[in-house]
Amino acid sequence: MRTIQIRLGVGVEITEDEEKAIFSSDSSEAGAALKSALSRGGWKAGWDSYIPGPWIDEFNRENGTDYPAEDIGFDVGNIFQEVLKNA
């Protein structure tokens, strides 16, 4: 089995306090606020999700493959709905 990095776009519902923490300069406070928001389940997949071309180059180097190094886009909103429905 191999691993490929994918940028998964999600929207996250945040409180005003979480918003302030996320946009603060304190990365540990921002991380804690994001963890809090995600833990509530207030997120939805479906934004820009793709494998960037340079990551495909890296995958090719690591695995001896020769896939075209062009961005590959996904409609993760529909994919997540199907996965969760069948879980």
C-alpha positions as CSV (number, residue, x, y, z in Angstrom):
1,M,0.0,0.0,0.0
2,R,1.2,3.5,-0.8
3,T,0.4,7.0,0.6
4,I,-0.4,10.0,-1.5
5,Q,-0.9,13.5,-0.1
6,I,-4.2,15.2,-1.0
7,R,-5.4,18.7,-0.2
8,L,-8.9,18.2,1.2
9,G,-11.0,21.3,1.2
10,V,-13.4,21.6,4.1
11,G,-15.5,24.4,5.6
12,V,-15.5,24.7,9.4
13,E,-18.2,26.3,11.5
14,I,-16.4,28.4,14.2
15,T,-17.5,30.5,17.2
16,E,-16.4,34.1,17.5
17,D,-13.8,33.0,20.1
18,E,-12.5,30.3,17.8
19,E,-12.3,32.8,15.0
20,K,-10.2,35.2,17.1
21,A,-7.9,32.3,18.2
22,I,-7.5,30.9,14.6
23,F,-6.5,34.3,13.3
24,S,-4.2,35.1,16.2
25,S,-0.4,34.9,15.9
26,D,-0.3,32.1,18.5
27,S,-0.2,28.8,16.5
28,S,-0.9,26.6,19.5
29,E,-4.0,28.7,20.4
30,A,-5.1,28.5,16.7
31,G,-4.6,24.7,16.7
32,A,-6.6,24.3,19.9
33,A,-9.5,26.4,18.5
34,L,-9.5,24.4,15.2
35,K,-9.5,21.1,17.2
36,S,-12.4,22.4,19.2
37,A,-14.4,23.3,16.1
38,L,-13.7,20.0,14.4
39,S,-14.5,18.0,17.5
40,R,-18.0,19.5,17.5
41,G,-18.5,18.0,14.0
42,G,-19.2,21.4,12.4
43,W,-17.3,20.8,9.2
44,K,-18.3,19.9,5.7
45,A,-16.1,18.6,2.9
46,G,-16.6,20.0,-0.6
47,W,-14.3,22.9,-1.2
48,D,-11.2,22.9,-3.4
49,S,-9.7,19.4,-3.1
50,Y,-6.9,18.2,-5.3
51,I,-3.5,16.6,-5.6
52,P,-1.0,19.3,-6.6
53,G,1.3,18.4,-9.5
54,P,4.5,18.8,-7.5
55,W,3.2,16.2,-5.0
56,I,2.7,13.8,-7.9
57,D,6.3,14.4,-8.9
58,E,7.3,13.5,-5.3
59,F,5.1,10.4,-5.4
60,N,6.7,9.3,-8.7
61,R,10.2,9.7,-7.3
62,E,9.4,7.8,-4.2
63,N,7.6,5.0,-5.9
64,G,9.3,4.6,-9.3
65,T,6.1,5.6,-11.1
66,D,5.6,8.0,-14.0
67,Y,2.2,9.6,-13.6
68,P,1.6,13.0,-15.3
69,A,2.5,15.8,-12.8
70,E,-0.7,17.7,-13.4
71,D,-3.1,18.8,-10.6
72,I,-5.9,16.3,-10.1
73,G,-9.2,17.7,-8.8
74,F,-11.8,15.8,-6.7
75,D,-15.4,16.5,-5.8
76,V,-14.9,15.4,-2.2
77,G,-18.3,16.6,-1.1
78,N,-20.0,13.8,-3.0
79,I,-17.3,11.3,-2.2
80,F,-17.6,12.0,1.6
81,Q,-21.4,11.7,1.4
82,E,-21.2,8.3,-0.3
83,V,-18.5,7.0,2.2
84,L,-20.4,8.2,5.2
85,K,-23.7,6.8,3.9
86,N,-22.1,3.4,3.5
87,A,-20.2,3.4,6.8
